[in-house]
């Protein structure tokens, strides 16, 4: 009799132990309401493009999934404020030596600042803090002979020196690439990207573009570089779950057929005004003719607005009911 009682107690303990394990697994797979309430649901702020592969599962991955962190920091964007004519003139004089009496106008609608001299035009966006300055000359008068332009290595040296001399170079800058645009715009184009906590960024919100003309003259510079402060670490998907989301059309894929060679984490910076900079999964792919890429938001579903919720919100703001 005593043995039966002992056996019953042991069975009860075993059942309770199994229930506790099941509850723990459930909480790991699906965040509890109490846990998720600690996090603000982030907005969907990814303007990846208007076209994506309608059959993303045709792009497969046969490699080993990389081990990723369980969470990543989300950064809050500090938007520029108190932007006025004096601010823009000071910026133009500080970085480019433009005279304080340069002619200034503002574009209707967007409210861009245009500051112009006889040789250069500066455009400043007060919403994002990004700016573009270029030499005023006819592009079609520039030489299209490649020998009139510096080599790729010299272009890099010229661009970095110029950015440093203008106090525009950042410590977390890296060279994305160099493109020969001598036939189209009369310049060698260099793109510099940004790293955030060691991760590369994707998107036009964190980049510097430098165009170098004949003889090594810098003819255009465009910079978009948000001021960021750490907001909060958020749980992220595994690489395997991110691939599943990509195949389920919850991301963006620029090629039709091919294979995924590498899966990494990056941060996405938008050219539009965004409140938070969030991590993404970046898929490096190769096709039969050209290489392409895919992207998926890295933050776990449920902690971020879905693309469908985003478009429904946009349509409602425009007065069109969502689907």
Secondary structure as GFF3:
##gff-version 3
##sequence-region A 1 323
A	DSSP	alpha_helix	2	29	.	.	.	ID=ss1
A	DSSP	alpha_helix	33	36	.	.	.	ID=ss2
A	DSSP	three_ten_helix	56	58	.	.	.	ID=ss3
A	DSSP	beta_strand	59	60	.	.	.	ID=ss4
A	DSSP	beta_strand	71	78	.	.	.	ID=ss5
A	DSSP	alpha_helix	85	96	.	.	.	ID=ss6
A	DSSP	beta_strand	103	106	.	.	.	ID=ss7
A	DSSP	beta_strand	113	116	.	.	.	ID=ss8
A	DSSP	beta_strand	120	124	.	.	.	ID=ss9
A	DSSP	beta_strand	131	135	.	.	.	ID=ss10
A	DSSP	three_ten_helix	139	141	.	.	.	ID=ss11
A	DSSP	three_ten_helix	146	148	.	.	.	ID=ss12
A	DSSP	alpha_helix	152	165	.	.	.	ID=ss13
A	DSSP	beta_strand	173	181	.	.	.	ID=ss14
A	DSSP	beta_strand	187	196	.	.	.	ID=ss15
A	DSSP	beta_strand	199	202	.	.	.	ID=ss16
A	DSSP	beta_strand	206	212	.	.	.	ID=ss17
A	DSSP	three_ten_helix	214	216	.	.	.	ID=ss18
A	DSSP	beta_strand	218	225	.	.	.	ID=ss19
A	DSSP	beta_strand	227	235	.	.	.	ID=ss20
A	DSSP	alpha_helix	239	247	.	.	.	ID=ss21
A	DSSP	beta_strand	252	253	.	.	.	ID=ss22
A	DSSP	beta_strand	258	268	.	.	.	ID=ss23
A	DSSP	beta_strand	276	286	.	.	.	ID=ss24
A	DSSP	beta_strand	291	297	.	.	.	ID=ss25
A	DSSP	alpha_helix	307	317	.	.	.	ID=ss26
###
